[in-house]
């Protein structure tokens, strides 16, 4: 059985760091080139906390973090304050079990509860599994930036997917 938790630096920074670094070293899910450090995690959690952004974790019966999801600032200007960019990462040992879909559903619920307007996913254009998941979850393709990234000796295209969460107009 999976437990769904709000991740904290104290309890989850190390396993989140391990998941991030595995993705950095083996995939184009992140366009970083160097593994992240615990100092990066300290800053990452601080940014999430100050922005009131959730970090949702899926924890196994034996207490292992199987995956996590979060969202944060899309762009740092006031006009974008109702739009967030999300990320979902699943530990390599737990992929293809539906965890990403469950994490994404929980993120969408949290974003709606915070009366956010748009959620954006930025996906390497060759990551068909992620693209398929986003489409299944109601996201639509919003554009492609050709050769916007470079990793593993090649140029990478990045796709933007979005979901409009609410048609309500927020107060200024």
N, C-alpha and C positions, 0 to 999 in steps of 0.2 A: 504494500500500500504506500502511496505517496503522501507526504505531508507538504503542504504549501505554506511557506513561511515568508515573512518580511526579513530579508537578509540584513545583517549588521556587519560592520567592519570587524568587530571582535570575533564573531562566530564564523564569518564566511569569506573574509578577504583572501585568505590563503587558497581555498579551493576555487574561488572566482579567478584569482590570478593564474592558477594552473590552467583553467579552461581557456582564459584569454591567451596565454602564452602558447598553448597547443595550437590554437587557431592561427596565431601569428606565424608560427614556424611551419605549419603544414598546409595552410589554405589561403584563399583570397577573401575569406570572410571579413578580415581586417586588413587594411593596406599598410599597417605598421610593418617595419622590417626587423626591429629589435624587440626582444622580450621586455615586458613591462616589469616594474619593480614594486616592492611594497610601498615605497613612497608614492608611486603613481596611484596605488589603490587607496591610500589615505586621502589623497586629493580627490579621487573619483567619488568615494563615499561622502566626503564633505560636500562636494558639489551636488550630489543627489539629495542629501539632507537639506541643504540650504534652499534648493529649488522645490522642495516637497515632491520629489520624484521617487516613485517606488522602485525597489529592487526586490523582485519576487523570486523565491527559490523553490525548487522541487527537491525534496530530501527523501532518500530511501529509508526503509525500515531500520537499516543499520547506521543511519545518521550521515550518509555520504550525500554531498550536494551533487545532484544529477544534472542540473541545469539552472539557468537563471535568465531573467528578462528585466529590462528596465526601459525607461525613456528619459529624455532630457531635452534641453533647449535645442530647437531646430536652427535658429539664427538669433544672435544676441540683441536684436533691436525690438523696440516696444511693439511694433506692428505685427510681429510674429509670436507674441506671447501666448496665443491660443493654439499654436501648432507645436507638436513635439516630434522628435525623431526617436524611433525605438530600436532596440537590439535584443536578440534572443540567441542564447548559446547553450548548447547541450554537450555535456561531457561525451567524449568519443565512445565510451562503453555503453551509453544509454541512447544513442541515436536510433532513429527509425522505430520508435515506440509510441509516437504521438505526443511526446513531451513538449515539443516546440509549439504544437497547436494549442495544448492546454495552457502553456505559459502565455502565448499570444492572446488567448481569450481572456485571461486574467488581466493582462495589460490593458486591453480594450475596455474592460469593465472599470478599471481604475481611472482611465483617462476620461471616460464618460462621467464618472462620479465627480471628477474634478472640473467638469464642464469645459473640457478642452474641445476644440473644434475639428482639428485635423491631426491625424497621425501619419507620419512619413516613414517608409522603409527605404534604406539605401542599400542596394544589393549588387554584388558583382554580377554582371550580365551573364556569366557562364554558370551561375549557381541555380540550375533549373529547379532543384528541390525547394529552395527558398522562394523562388518565383511562384512555383505551383502552390506552395502553402499560402502565400500572400493572396493570390487569386482566390483560393478556396475560402479564405477568411474575409473576403469582400473588398480587398484592395484593388485599385485599378492602376494601370501603368500611366505614369505622369510624364515620362520622358527618359531619354538616354543621353548620357554624356559620353561621347566617344573618346577613348584613350585618355581618360581623366586620371587614371592611376597607373603606377608602374610597380611591378613586383615579379619576382622569379624570372627576371630577364625579359619581360614582355609588357606591352601596353595593355591596360585593362579598361573595358567599358563598364560604366556603372549605370544601373537602372534605378529610377525613382518610382516607388509605388506609394499610393496614398489612400486613406480612407477618411471620408468626411463623417465625423462622429455625431454631429448635431447640426441642425439648420438654425438653431436659436442664435440670436445676435446677443453677444455678451455686453455687459455694461462697460462703459469706458472707464 
